[in-house]
Structure formats: C-alpha cells, structure tokens
C-alpha cells in the first residue's frame, strides 16, 4: 500500500520500522518540527525523523498539518492511507480526507477508555490491571473514530509508564500492520461505543506532586504512572525530591505504622507513612543528585530526615 507515515516520539518508531519491513511503499514521513532538547536546548530532530532519514525516507516537518505547503505536498504524494502514531498535532478535516482510506491511528489504550495524550500514564495512575492498544480511523473528534483492531496488555505491579509504553509500542506496531492488511481487504471499522469513555489529558508537574495523605496504593500508582515524564515529586527540607518507583508495604516487625510523610529506614529498605499505611520507596532522586536506589540514598545521608514536607497549603498547590 502507498502510505505516508506520521509520528514523532520514540514509541512511534517501531511502527514505522514494521510498516517498512512489511513491504509498504512509504512515500513520506510527517513529524513535528525540531525542538530544543538537552541541557543546551539544542534544536533536535524527533526520533521518528532520525529513523526515517536512516531508512532513506523523505521527511517533512510542517509547523501545522493545515499549512498550505504541507497540504500541497501530501496531495501530490497521493497516499492510499496515512498511518499515524503519536504525531502530536490535530489534523483538520480537509487533510483527513486526502488519503483514499483516511488516517489510521494507533492509540495506546482500549478505546473508548483513555482518549487523549496520556493514556498509558492515566491507566497506571487509575490502578488498572489491564490496558491495551487500538487502531482506528482518525476523525475530527478526539480519539473517537471507528475501530479496526484492539489488543490487551496486562499492567504489572511495578510497571512504569516507560516500560508499559515500550511493550505497547512494539505490540502495537504489529497491530498497525495487521490493520493495513484489513484495509486492503476492504474490512470496515466498527463504531466506538458510548459507554466507558474516559479522558487522558497530558500530565502536568502540578498534578504529579505527592500528597502523603493519600492511600499508599494511589501514591505508588502515581509514581509509576509519572515515570519518566514529568516525574512524581515531593519536597524534603524545602527542596524538590523525585520519586521514581515505590510500592505499598505490609506492616511487620521491621515496618511499623508511620504518620503521613514520616520516613523510616532499615539497612536495606526505606519506608514512608501515607494516609492508609506505609509505602516502600524503591528508586528516588534527591535534589542535585542522580536517580538511585532508595536504600543507597538513605545510607548516604549523615542523618535521615524525619520526613517529607507535608504542609497542607503547599500540598494543595
């Protein structure tokens, strides 16, 4: 099939590679413009752009897909379909209509659950045990188009967003290849149901600040869902402290009940009190330090602080 692929971040790369390997005629790749990255904020091409260039594919980076120059370019390419994975910009109706079979999106949830930019993060934060991926026809309404295929993926007890997204990206790539086979065979997509719609807006830094009054399971889910971006955080003696991995702990002889935010460390473990029990910290990052095992951080302290800052006014911000 003659296609133009659209995608931007690393999770879109497996789909591009799978479509090329499947023998599709990729006549162009659309991605977001170069963006500042790293400490030096140097303009850097997207992961999809870099991989497409390695594959010898033509790459375009429109400021917006409604740009007249891009519309002219896409029309001239005459694609039969435009598979899209995490492109990062809304495609207007007149551009959606250019490919013969439309734009076919790979989304990392089982729609209609978690429509939006952060489906993997939100599914983990909600405490779900199962998520998945969906291919569907892109329409003007956010992630509301008719569905071609779905798959399910279990969420492990310690899965972070990065780990879960990596699995979904690779499994979803095959799902997208299978979907294009369906399209070529004339299979029609099925309308999404109206029940079970949930939204997954992009996470903000304010939303990933930990409130130690919350239940241990909820905090652990927040920490895993916000890893790696934007990262869950709290403050310790007035300085930002990041939490990268945590899990609820059972009270034992070595793990006593703790007030919310109160720290306790044994030789190999670090615990903190929450609103309904105790949380074990596994991976942390103190201000000005690198990420490390929580036990290593605690052993490196001259004296372990009594606990994280829990000022209620600050936590509500």
C-alpha positions in Angstrom: 0.0 0.0 0.0 1.2 3.5 -0.8 1.4 5.3 2.6 2.6 8.5 4.3 3.5 7.8 7.9 3.0 10.4 10.7 4.6 10.2 14.1 7.1 11.9 16.4 8.4 10.3 19.6 10.3 7.1 20.2 7.2 4.9 20.7 6.2 5.6 17.1 9.5 4.3 15.7 8.6 0.5 15.9 5.5 1.2 13.8 7.5 2.9 11.1 10.0 0.1 11.0 7.3 -2.6 10.9 5.5 -0.9 8.0 8.7 -0.7 6.0 9.5 -4.3 6.8 6.0 -5.3 5.7 6.7 -4.0 2.2 4.5 -1.0 2.2 5.6 1.9 -0.1 6.4 4.6 2.4 6.4 7.7 0.2 6.9 10.2 3.0 7.1 10.7 6.7 5.5 13.5 8.6 6.8 14.6 12.0 6.8 17.6 14.4 9.5 20.3 13.8 12.8 20.0 15.5 12.6 21.0 19.2 15.0 22.1 21.9 16.5 19.2 23.8 19.1 18.5 26.5 20.8 21.0 28.8 22.0 23.1 25.9 18.5 23.3 24.4 19.9 22.5 21.0 17.3 22.0 18.2 17.0 18.3 17.7 15.1 16.2 15.2 12.4 13.8 16.5 13.2 10.1 17.0 10.9 9.4 14.0 12.7 11.9 11.8 16.1 10.4 12.7 15.0 6.9 12.0 13.2 7.8 8.8 16.3 9.5 7.4 18.4 6.4 8.3 15.9 4.4 6.2 16.3 6.8 3.3 12.7 8.1 3.5 11.6 11.7 2.7 10.7 13.6 5.9 8.6 16.8 6.2 8.1 18.8 9.4 5.2 21.2 9.0 4.5 23.7 11.7 0.9 22.5 11.5 -0.8 20.0 9.2 -3.1 22.7 7.9 -0.2 24.6 6.4 -0.8 25.2 2.7 2.6 23.8 1.7 2.1 20.6 3.6 -1.4 20.1 2.1 0.0 20.6 -1.4 2.9 18.1 -0.6 0.5 15.5 0.8 -1.9 15.8 -2.1 0.9 15.3 -4.6 2.0 12.1 -2.7 -1.5 10.6 -3.3 -1.3 8.2 -0.3 -3.8 5.4 0.0 -3.6 5.7 3.7 -1.8 7.7 6.4 -0.9 5.5 9.5 -0.2 7.8 12.5 1.3 7.1 15.9 1.6 9.9 18.5 2.1 12.6 15.8 1.3 15.4 18.2 -0.9 17.7 16.2 -4.6 17.8 15.3 -5.3 17.0 11.6 -8.1 19.2 10.1 -10.9 17.6 8.2 -9.8 18.6 4.7 -6.4 17.0 5.4 -8.0 13.9 6.8 -9.8 13.5 3.5 -6.7 13.4 1.3 -5.7 9.7 1.6 -8.1 7.3 0.0 -8.6 5.2 3.2 -8.1 8.1 5.6 -5.6 8.4 8.5 -5.3 5.3 10.6 -4.2 5.9 14.2 -2.5 3.6 16.7 -3.6 4.6 20.2 -2.2 3.1 23.4 -5.4 2.2 25.2 -8.5 0.1 24.5 -10.9 2.8 23.3 -13.1 4.4 24.3 -11.1 4.3 27.5 -8.4 6.9 27.9 -8.9 9.2 25.0 -6.2 11.8 24.9 -2.4 12.4 25.1 -1.5 10.3 28.2 -3.4 7.0 28.0 -0.6 4.9 29.4 0.1 7.2 32.3 -3.5 7.6 33.2 -4.3 3.9 33.1 -1.4 3.2 35.6 -2.4 6.0 37.8 -6.0 4.7 37.9 -4.8 1.4 39.3 -5.9 -0.6 36.3 -4.6 -4.2 35.9 -5.2 -4.2 32.1 -4.8 -1.8 29.2 -4.0 -2.3 25.5 -3.9 -0.6 22.1 -6.4 0.3 19.4 -6.2 1.1 15.7 -9.0 3.3 14.4 -9.9 5.8 11.7 -8.9 9.3 12.7 -11.8 11.8 12.8 -12.1 15.4 14.0 -13.3 14.4 17.5 -10.5 13.4 19.8 -9.8 9.6 19.5 -13.5 8.9 18.7 -13.2 7.3 15.2 -14.4 3.8 14.3 -12.2 0.9 15.5 -10.3 -1.6 13.3 -8.5 -3.8 15.9 -7.6 -3.9 19.6 -5.2 -5.8 21.8 -4.9 -6.2 25.6 -1.8 -5.8 27.7 -1.6 -6.6 31.5 -0.1 -3.9 33.8 2.4 -5.3 36.1 2.6 -4.4 39.8 5.8 -2.4 39.2 5.3 -1.3 35.6 6.3 2.2 34.9 4.8 4.2 32.0 8.1 3.8 30.1 8.1 0.0 30.4 4.4 -0.4 29.6 4.6 2.0 26.7 7.6 0.2 25.2 5.7 -3.1 25.2 2.6 -1.4 23.7 4.7 0.3 21.0 6.1 -3.0 19.8 2.9 -5.0 20.0 1.0 -2.1 18.5 3.3 -1.9 15.5 2.2 -5.4 14.5 -1.4 -4.4 15.2 -1.0 -1.5 12.8 0.5 -3.8 10.1 -2.5 -6.1 10.5 -4.9 -3.2 10.3 -3.5 -2.1 6.9 -4.0 -5.6 5.7 -7.6 -5.3 6.8 -7.9 -2.0 5.0 -6.5 -3.5 1.8 -9.0 -6.4 2.1 -11.9 -4.0 2.4 -12.7 -4.6 6.1 -14.8 -1.7 7.6 -14.1 -0.4 11.1 -16.7 -0.6 13.9 -18.1 2.5 15.6 -17.0 3.0 19.2 -19.5 2.6 22.0 -20.6 5.4 24.2 -20.1 3.6 27.4 -16.7 3.6 29.2 -15.4 6.8 27.8 -12.6 8.2 29.9 -10.2 11.1 29.2 -6.4 11.1 29.4 -5.1 14.7 29.2 -1.4 15.4 29.3 0.1 15.3 32.8 1.4 18.5 34.4 4.1 18.8 37.0 1.5 20.2 39.5 -0.6 17.0 39.1 2.3 14.7 40.0 3.1 16.3 43.3 2.6 13.6 46.0 0.1 14.2 48.8 1.1 12.0 51.7 -2.4 12.0 53.0 -3.4 9.8 50.0 -3.5 6.0 50.2 -0.3 4.1 49.7 -1.6 2.3 46.6 -2.7 5.6 45.0 0.7 7.2 45.6 2.6 4.1 44.2 0.4 4.3 41.1 1.1 8.0 40.7 4.8 7.4 41.0 4.8 4.6 38.4 2.5 6.5 36.0 4.5 9.7 36.1 7.8 7.8 35.4 9.6 9.0 33.3 7.7 12.2 32.5 7.0 14.5 34.2 8.0 12.5 37.3 6.3 12.3 40.7 7.8 14.6 43.4 7.6 15.9 46.9 9.8 18.2 48.9 12.3 17.4 51.6 13.5 20.2 53.8 12.2 22.6 51.2 14.0 21.1 48.2 12.4 19.1 45.4 12.7 15.3 45.8 11.7 13.0 43.0 10.1 9.5 43.4 10.7 7.1 40.5 9.4 3.8 41.9 7.5 2.7 45.0 5.1 0.1 46.3 2.7 -0.4 49.2 4.4 -2.2 52.1 2.9 -4.6 54.7 3.3 -3.8 58.3 5.8 -6.1 60.0 8.1 -6.1 63.0 10.5 -4.1 60.8 7.8 -1.9 59.3 5.7 0.0 61.8 2.8 2.3 61.2 4.1 5.8 60.3 2.4 9.2 60.2 1.9 10.6 56.6 5.2 11.7 55.2 7.3 10.3 58.1 10.4 8.4 56.9 11.9 5.2 58.4 14.9 3.3 57.0 16.2 -0.1 57.7 19.5 -1.4 56.4 18.0 -2.4 53.1 14.7 -0.5 52.8 13.1 2.9 53.1 9.5 3.5 54.1 7.3 6.5 54.4 3.9 6.9 56.0 0.7 7.6 53.9 -2.9 8.2 54.6 -3.7 4.5 55.0 -0.5 2.6 55.5 3.2 2.5 54.6 4.9 2.9 51.2 8.3 1.4 50.4 10.4 3.7 48.3 12.5 1.8 45.7 14.0 4.5 43.4 14.5 8.1 44.3 16.3 11.2 43.3 17.3 13.9 45.8 17.8 17.5 44.8 21.0 17.9 42.8 21.7 14.1 42.8 21.2 11.3 40.3 18.5 8.7 40.4 19.4 5.8 42.8 18.1 3.0 44.9 16.3 4.5 47.9 18.3 2.4 50.3 21.6 3.7 48.8 20.2 7.3 49.3 19.3 6.7 52.9 22.7 5.1 53.7 24.4 8.1 52.2 22.7 10.6 54.5 24.6 11.8 57.5 21.2 11.7 59.3 18.0 10.7 57.8 15.4 13.5 57.9 12.3 12.8 60.0 10.1 13.0 56.9 8.9 14.8 53.8 7.3 18.2 53.9 3.6 17.8 54.5 2.3 21.4 54.8 -1.3 21.2 53.7 -1.4 24.5 51.9 1.8 23.6 49.9 0.4 20.2 49.1 -2.8 21.7 47.7 -0.9 23.9 45.2 
